[in-house]
Amino acid sequence: MSDQHKLPLYAFVILAIACSLIVANGLRSPALRGFVHVTTQHGAHHHAQGHHPG
């Protein structure tokens, strides 16, 4: 691998790790869990009533 490709590869790896940490931290957040809970209840409610998107 040439030196020309190493720097962008390292930058990509660092950004991928940073994004993974941000997502993992968000998954631990009670706010996200509450949002997912409300979203899934809302989706199940519409599905039970026969409402389908599209």
Backbone hydrogen bonds, N-H to C=O, Kabsch-Sander energy under -0.5 kcal/mol:
donor,donor_aa,acceptor,acceptor_aa,energy
5,H,2,S,-1.3
6,K,2,S,-0.9
7,L,3,D,-1.0
9,L,5,H,-1.4
10,Y,6,K,-2.7
11,A,7,L,-2.4
12,F,8,P,-2.4
13,V,9,L,-2.4
14,I,10,Y,-2.4
15,L,11,A,-2.5
16,A,12,F,-2.7
17,I,13,V,-2.3
18,A,14,I,-2.4
19,C,15,L,-2.7
20,S,16,A,-2.1
21,L,17,I,-2.2
22,I,18,A,-2.1
23,V,19,C,-2.5
24,A,20,S,-2.6
25,N,21,L,-2.4
26,G,22,I,-2.2
27,L,23,V,-2.1
28,R,24,A,-1.0
29,S,25,N,-0.6
29,S,26,G,-0.9
33,R,29,S,-1.7
34,G,30,P,-2.3
35,F,31,A,-2.2
36,V,32,L,-2.7
37,H,33,R,-2.2
38,V,34,G,-2.4
39,T,35,F,-2.5
40,T,36,V,-2.6
41,Q,37,H,-2.0
42,H,38,V,-2.5
43,G,39,T,-2.4
44,A,40,T,-2.3
45,H,41,Q,-2.3
46,H,42,H,-2.1
47,H,43,G,-2.1
48,A,44,A,-2.3
49,Q,45,H,-1.4
50,G,47,H,-1.0
51,H,46,H,-2.5
52,H,50,G,-0.5
